[in-house]
Amino acid sequence: MAEDALTYTELVAHVASKLGVAYYGAAGDEAAQAPTDTYTLDAVKDYVNGGIRMFLNDAPREGWRFQQPTASLVLWATTSGLANGAPSFGDPESTVTVHARTFHDSMLGHKLKFTVTSTADGTPSYNSTTEVTTIDVDDAIFSGVFAVGQTITFDATDNSYVVNTITDTTTVIVDGDASSETDGDTVTITRDYVIEAVTSALVVNVTGNASGEADGATVTIIADGNYTLPSTFGGEYLGPIGYAAGTNPGATIGWSSEGIIRGLRENVSSQTGYPTLAAVRKMDLARRWELVVYPTPGGDYTIEFPYELYFTAMSATTDLHPAGAHYDEAVKAACEAYAEMQGEDALAGRVQYYEGKALPGAHRRNARTAPRKLGRLSKQGRYGTTWDRNWRDSIQRPDVTTF
């Protein structure tokens, strides 16, 4: 039966057993496990991650084919959902759940907005002496995480006011004169949290304590045309970008310069539709990249493009090594060889096995995964791939002589 690639835990236990430092349970009668000593465990983890990086670096001339996956990314438009229960807080993050499928992996790093509304109960009362206004609403929305310094907005006029004092759950005092607002107007309060992890289409983790947000509150993620790419993307795409099959966008999308897209956004900031230009750029998040597109999507569209898989290190116990199950033996040998190269005499001879048998075998397997047909007789690119040329690449409109 086919199985997944070896996990981080399994590789650590394997290398530890070869070094004679594995833990076998209190009675010594269990399967090999990771060392319990912190120093030894850190060393073994370094051997595993170093061995994987070495294996990836020892690619054949045409490159590892498993390092050339195709990214499939949803370009989402501004989307909203309803909170399914109050968020739960586990310092330093909160877990937010919604009723309907709302979240995408590419939302990582974006702001999740909680919005609560009510209606003004009477005309706001302005005190000209203290230059503040008292505002009453019908519902208890000034509770939980709502705090002094936040703003409330009257939807009819789009005027916002900074809260000076919270009198009770239905009454606040704001700075300035809000007496022009009318009884019955919709009053909105909004709070932002940054998405730290996307667990599923229904669940995300956000920064800070959001436990005071109400069950049923509206949560919104505003599309800005920037989409977080997978953690395995290291900044290099290997071919054209296009819409997924069967989506019938009626438009084409191609690679462009991030500077050109910034310039277009500067001049036409509100345009939405099918994106026609795309670029990649580094994010503030450590070692992460984002796809920037123009115009901002007017709906949810799926795009695809090939890229070079990037690896830094495994950290979670259930992480799988990136090469896949077919290369388990070569990856184990690489981890052992790397440990020997760091001075571990207990693994003497593992470098010779890795370089003389495991690695050549992996190269042969990599060659067998190539297409069986010879393909076109044209010069291949750096990674053994060729960009297909289409009508727009090949045809130039002829000059027309005018009289």
C-alpha positions as CSV (number, residue, x, y, z in Angstrom):
1,M,0.0,0.0,0.0
2,A,1.3,3.4,-0.9
3,E,2.4,5.6,2.0
4,D,3.4,9.2,2.6
5,A,7.0,10.3,2.8
6,L,8.8,9.9,6.1
7,T,7.9,12.4,8.8
8,Y,10.3,14.7,10.7
9,T,9.7,12.5,13.8
10,E,10.6,9.3,11.9
11,L,13.8,10.8,10.4
12,V,14.9,12.1,13.8
13,A,14.3,8.7,15.4
14,H,16.1,6.9,12.6
15,V,19.2,9.0,12.8
16,A,19.2,8.9,16.6
17,S,19.0,5.1,16.5
18,K,22.0,5.0,14.1
19,L,24.0,7.2,16.4
20,G,23.1,5.2,19.5
21,V,21.3,8.1,21.2
22,A,17.7,7.2,20.6
23,Y,15.2,6.8,23.5
24,Y,13.6,3.4,23.7
25,G,11.1,4.0,26.6
26,A,11.5,3.7,30.3
27,A,11.9,-0.1,30.1
28,G,14.0,0.0,26.9
29,D,11.5,-2.2,25.1
30,E,9.9,0.4,22.7
31,A,10.6,1.4,19.2
32,A,13.3,4.0,18.7
33,Q,12.2,7.6,19.5
34,A,13.8,11.0,19.5
35,P,16.4,11.7,22.2
36,T,15.1,13.2,25.5
37,D,18.2,15.2,26.1
38,T,17.7,18.7,24.6
39,Y,21.3,19.2,23.4
40,T,21.4,15.8,21.7
41,L,17.9,16.3,20.2
42,D,18.9,19.7,18.7
43,A,22.0,18.1,17.1
44,V,20.0,15.2,15.6
45,K,17.4,17.7,14.2
46,D,20.2,19.7,12.6
47,Y,21.6,16.5,11.0
48,V,18.1,15.7,9.5
49,N,17.5,19.2,8.1
50,G,21.1,19.5,6.9
51,G,20.9,16.1,5.2
52,I,17.7,17.1,3.3
53,R,19.2,20.4,2.2
54,M,22.3,18.5,1.0
55,F,20.2,16.0,-0.9
56,L,18.2,18.8,-2.7
57,N,21.5,20.5,-3.6
58,D,22.9,17.2,-5.1
59,A,20.3,17.3,-7.9
60,P,21.0,15.9,-11.3
61,R,21.8,18.3,-14.1
62,E,18.1,18.7,-15.2
63,G,17.0,19.2,-11.5
64,W,14.8,17.2,-9.3
65,R,11.4,16.9,-10.9
66,F,9.7,16.9,-7.6
67,Q,11.1,20.4,-7.0
68,Q,9.1,21.7,-10.0
69,P,5.5,21.6,-8.7
70,T,2.6,23.7,-10.0
71,A,1.1,26.2,-7.6
72,S,-2.7,26.5,-7.6
73,L,-3.8,29.7,-5.9
74,V,-7.2,31.3,-5.4
75,L,-7.3,35.0,-6.2
76,W,-10.1,35.9,-3.8
77,A,-12.2,39.0,-3.8
78,T,-13.3,40.8,-0.7
79,T,-15.2,38.2,1.3
80,S,-17.3,38.1,4.5
81,G,-18.7,35.5,6.9
82,L,-20.4,35.1,10.2
83,A,-18.6,34.1,13.4
84,N,-19.6,30.6,14.5
85,G,-19.3,31.1,18.3
86,A,-17.2,33.6,20.1
87,P,-13.4,33.3,19.3
88,S,-11.3,31.4,21.8
89,F,-8.1,32.9,23.1
90,G,-4.9,30.9,23.7
91,D,-2.1,33.4,24.4
92,P,-0.8,34.9,22.1
93,E,-3.4,34.0,19.4
94,S,-7.2,33.5,19.1
95,T,-9.1,30.9,17.0
96,V,-11.9,32.3,14.9
97,T,-14.5,29.9,13.3
98,V,-17.1,30.9,10.7
99,H,-20.3,29.2,9.4
100,A,-19.5,29.1,5.7
101,R,-16.3,28.4,3.8
102,T,-14.5,31.7,3.7
103,F,-10.7,31.4,4.2
104,H,-7.9,30.6,1.8
105,D,-4.2,29.8,2.5
106,S,-3.2,33.0,0.6
107,M,-5.0,35.1,3.3
108,L,-2.0,34.6,5.7
109,G,-0.9,38.0,6.9
110,H,-4.0,39.8,5.9
111,K,-6.3,41.6,8.3
112,L,-9.5,40.0,9.6
113,K,-12.1,42.6,10.4
114,F,-14.8,42.1,13.0
115,T,-17.8,44.3,12.3
116,V,-20.8,44.8,14.7
117,T,-23.7,47.2,13.9
118,S,-26.6,48.7,15.7
119,T,-28.9,51.8,15.2
120,A,-28.7,55.2,16.9
121,D,-31.2,55.5,19.7
122,G,-32.1,59.2,19.4
123,T,-30.1,62.1,18.1
124,P,-26.5,62.3,19.5
125,S,-26.2,65.0,22.2
126,Y,-23.3,67.5,21.8
127,N,-21.8,69.3,24.8
128,S,-20.2,72.5,23.5
129,T,-18.3,73.1,26.8
130,T,-16.4,69.8,26.8
131,E,-16.6,69.4,23.0
132,V,-17.8,65.8,23.2
133,T,-21.0,64.0,22.1
134,T,-23.0,61.3,23.8
135,I,-24.3,58.5,21.5
136,D,-26.8,55.9,22.5
137,V,-27.6,52.8,20.4
138,D,-30.2,50.1,20.6
139,D,-27.9,47.1,21.1
140,A,-25.2,46.3,23.6
141,I,-22.3,46.6,21.1
142,F,-19.9,48.6,23.3
143,S,-18.8,45.5,25.3
144,G,-16.1,42.8,25.2
145,V,-12.9,44.1,23.5
146,F,-14.4,47.4,22.5
147,A,-12.2,50.1,24.1
148,V,-11.5,53.8,24.4
149,G,-9.6,55.1,21.3
150,Q,-11.5,53.0,18.9
151,T,-13.9,54.5,16.3
152,I,-17.5,54.2,15.5
153,T,-18.9,55.1,12.1
154,F,-22.4,56.3,11.0
155,D,-23.0,54.5,7.7
156,A,-25.4,57.2,6.3
157,T,-22.7,59.9,6.4
158,D,-19.6,57.7,6.6
159,N,-18.4,60.0,9.5
160,S,-16.2,58.3,12.1
161,Y,-15.7,59.4,15.7
162,V,-13.1,58.4,18.3
163,V,-14.5,57.1,21.5
164,N,-13.5,59.1,24.6
165,T,-15.5,57.3,27.3
166,I,-17.6,54.1,27.5
167,T,-20.5,54.8,29.7
168,D,-22.2,51.4,29.4
169,T,-22.8,48.7,26.7
170,T,-25.2,50.9,24.8
171,T,-23.7,54.4,25.4
172,V,-20.4,56.1,24.6
173,I,-19.0,59.6,24.6
174,V,-17.0,60.6,21.5
175,D,-14.7,63.5,20.7
176,G,-16.2,66.2,18.5
177,D,-19.6,67.2,17.4
178,A,-21.8,64.3,16.2
179,S,-25.1,66.1,16.7
180,S,-25.7,66.2,12.9
181,E,-26.1,62.4,12.9
182,T,-29.8,61.3,13.1
183,D,-31.9,58.9,15.1
184,G,-32.1,55.5,13.5
185,D,-28.9,55.7,11.5
186,T,-26.8,52.5,11.3
187,V,-23.8,52.7,13.7
188,T,-20.8,50.4,12.9
189,I,-17.7,49.4,14.9
190,T,-14.8,47.5,13.4
191,R,-11.7,45.9,14.9
192,D,-8.8,44.4,13.0
193,Y,-6.8,41.2,13.7
194,V,-3.9,39.8,11.6
195,I,-4.3,36.2,10.3
196,E,-1.4,34.1,11.6
197,A,-2.5,30.7,10.4
198,V,-5.2,29.3,8.1
199,T,-6.3,25.9,9.6
200,S,-9.1,25.3,7.2
201,A,-11.7,27.1,5.0
202,L,-13.7,27.6,8.3
203,V,-11.0,28.3,10.9
204,V,-8.1,30.7,11.3
205,N,-5.8,31.9,14.1
206,V,-5.4,35.6,14.5
207,T,-3.1,37.8,16.6
208,G,-4.2,39.0,20.0
209,N,-7.2,38.4,22.2
210,A,-10.4,38.3,20.2
211,S,-12.4,36.4,22.7
212,G,-14.6,39.4,23.4
213,E,-16.0,39.4,19.9
214,A,-19.6,38.2,19.6
215,D,-21.0,35.1,18.2
216,G,-22.6,36.0,14.9
217,A,-20.4,39.0,14.3
218,T,-19.5,39.7,10.6
219,V,-15.9,39.0,9.7
220,T,-14.4,40.4,6.6
221,I,-11.2,40.1,4.6
222,I,-10.7,43.0,2.2
223,A,-8.9,42.0,-1.1
224,D,-6.0,44.2,-2.0
225,G,-4.6,42.2,-4.9
226,N,-1.8,40.7,-2.8
227,Y,-1.8,36.9,-2.1
228,T,0.5,35.0,0.2
229,L,2.3,32.2,-1.7
230,P,3.1,28.8,-0.2
231,S,6.0,28.5,2.2
232,T,7.7,26.3,-0.3
233,F,7.9,29.2,-2.8
234,G,11.3,30.8,-2.7
235,G,10.9,33.6,-5.3
236,E,11.5,31.7,-8.6
237,Y,8.7,30.7,-11.0
238,L,9.6,28.4,-13.8
239,G,6.9,29.0,-16.5
240,P,3.9,31.0,-17.6
241,I,1.0,31.8,-15.3
242,G,-2.6,31.1,-16.4
243,Y,-6.1,30.5,-15.2
244,A,-7.1,27.0,-14.2
245,A,-8.7,24.8,-16.8
246,G,-12.4,25.2,-17.3
247,T,-12.6,28.6,-15.6
248,N,-13.4,30.4,-18.8
249,P,-12.1,33.8,-17.7
250,G,-12.3,35.5,-21.1
251,A,-9.0,37.1,-20.3
252,T,-5.3,36.1,-20.1
253,I,-2.8,36.8,-17.3
254,G,0.9,37.1,-17.7
255,W,4.1,37.9,-15.7
256,S,4.9,41.6,-15.3
257,S,7.0,43.8,-13.1
258,E,6.0,44.6,-9.5
259,G,6.9,48.2,-10.2
260,I,4.5,48.4,-13.2
261,I,1.7,47.0,-11.0
262,R,2.4,49.5,-8.3
263,G,2.2,52.3,-10.9
264,L,-1.1,51.1,-12.2
265,R,-2.5,50.9,-8.7
266,E,-1.4,54.4,-8.0
267,N,-3.3,55.8,-10.9
268,V,-6.3,53.5,-11.0
269,S,-6.9,52.3,-7.4
270,S,-10.5,51.1,-7.6
271,Q,-10.5,48.9,-10.7
272,T,-11.6,45.3,-10.3
273,G,-12.1,42.4,-12.7
274,Y,-10.0,39.5,-14.1
275,P,-6.3,40.1,-13.3
276,T,-4.2,40.4,-16.4
277,L,-0.8,41.2,-14.8
278,A,1.1,39.3,-12.0
279,A,4.4,39.6,-10.2
280,V,6.1,38.2,-7.1
281,R,7.7,40.1,-4.3
282,K,9.2,39.5,-0.9
283,M,6.9,39.9,2.2
284,D,7.7,41.3,5.6
285,L,6.9,37.8,6.9
286,A,10.1,35.8,7.3
287,R,11.1,34.0,4.1
288,R,7.7,34.4,2.6
289,W,6.7,35.8,-0.9
290,E,3.4,37.1,-2.2
291,L,1.8,37.3,-5.6
292,V,0.6,40.8,-6.6
293,V,-1.9,41.1,-9.4
294,Y,-3.7,43.8,-11.3
295,P,-6.5,44.6,-11.3
296,T,-7.8,43.4,-8.0
297,P,-10.1,40.4,-8.6
298,G,-13.8,41.0,-8.8
299,G,-14.5,37.4,-7.9
300,D,-12.7,34.2,-6.8
301,Y,-10.4,33.0,-9.6
302,T,-7.9,30.1,-9.6
303,I,-4.6,30.6,-11.2
304,E,-1.7,28.1,-11.8
305,F,2.0,28.4,-12.5
306,P,5.1,26.1,-12.1
307,Y,7.8,27.1,-9.5
308,E,10.9,25.8,-7.9
309,L,10.2,24.2,-4.5
310,Y,12.1,25.9,-1.7
311,F,13.1,24.2,1.5
312,T,14.5,25.7,4.7
313,A,13.8,23.2,7.5
314,M,11.2,20.9,9.0
315,S,9.9,21.9,12.4
316,A,6.5,20.3,13.1
317,T,6.7,16.6,14.2
318,T,4.3,15.6,11.4
319,D,6.1,17.5,8.6
320,L,7.0,15.3,5.6
321,H,10.3,15.6,3.8
322,P,9.8,17.4,0.4
323,A,11.1,14.6,-1.9
324,G,8.2,12.2,-1.5
325,A,8.1,8.5,-0.5
326,H,10.0,7.3,-3.6
327,Y,13.1,9.0,-2.2
328,D,12.9,7.9,1.5
329,E,16.0,5.7,1.3
330,A,18.1,8.4,-0.4
331,V,16.9,11.0,2.2
332,K,17.7,8.7,5.1
333,A,21.2,8.1,3.6
334,A,21.7,11.8,3.2
335,C,20.8,12.5,6.8
336,E,23.2,9.8,8.0
337,A,26.0,11.1,5.6
338,Y,25.5,14.6,6.8
339,A,25.9,13.5,10.4
340,E,29.1,11.7,9.5
341,M,30.4,14.8,7.8
342,Q,29.8,16.7,11.1
343,G,32.2,14.3,12.9
344,E,29.9,11.5,14.0
345,D,32.2,8.5,13.8
346,A,29.4,6.1,14.6
347,L,28.2,6.6,11.1
348,A,31.5,6.0,9.3
349,G,31.0,4.9,5.8
350,R,27.6,6.5,5.3
351,V,29.0,9.2,3.0
352,Q,30.4,6.5,0.7
353,Y,27.0,4.7,0.7
354,Y,25.1,7.9,0.0
355,E,27.4,9.1,-2.8
356,G,28.0,5.7,-4.3
357,K,24.6,4.1,-4.2
358,A,21.7,6.0,-2.7
359,L,22.2,9.3,-4.6
360,P,22.8,7.6,-8.1
361,G,19.7,5.5,-7.5
362,A,17.7,8.6,-6.8
363,H,19.0,10.2,-10.0
364,R,17.9,7.2,-12.0
365,R,14.5,7.3,-10.4
366,N,14.2,11.0,-11.2
367,A,15.0,10.3,-14.8
368,R,12.3,7.6,-15.0
369,T,9.7,10.2,-13.9
370,A,10.3,12.2,-17.1
371,P,7.9,12.0,-20.0
372,R,8.4,8.9,-22.2
373,K,8.4,10.8,-25.4
374,L,11.5,12.7,-26.5
375,G,9.7,16.0,-26.9
376,R,10.6,19.0,-29.1
377,L,14.2,19.4,-30.4
378,S,14.7,22.9,-29.0
379,K,17.0,24.3,-26.4
380,Q,15.7,23.7,-22.9
381,G,15.7,26.2,-20.1
382,R,17.8,26.2,-17.0
383,Y,15.6,23.6,-15.3
384,G,14.9,21.4,-18.2
385,T,11.6,23.1,-19.0
386,T,10.5,24.9,-22.1
387,W,8.0,27.7,-22.2
388,D,5.3,27.1,-24.8
389,R,4.9,30.0,-27.2
390,N,1.4,30.9,-28.1
391,W,-0.2,33.1,-30.9
392,R,0.5,36.3,-29.0
393,D,4.2,35.4,-28.6
394,S,4.7,34.5,-32.3
395,I,2.6,36.9,-34.3
396,Q,3.3,40.5,-34.9
397,R,0.8,42.7,-36.5
398,P,2.1,43.9,-39.9
399,D,2.8,47.5,-40.7
400,V,0.0,49.1,-42.7
401,T,0.9,51.6,-45.3
402,T,-1.4,54.6,-45.3
403,F,-2.0,56.9,-48.2
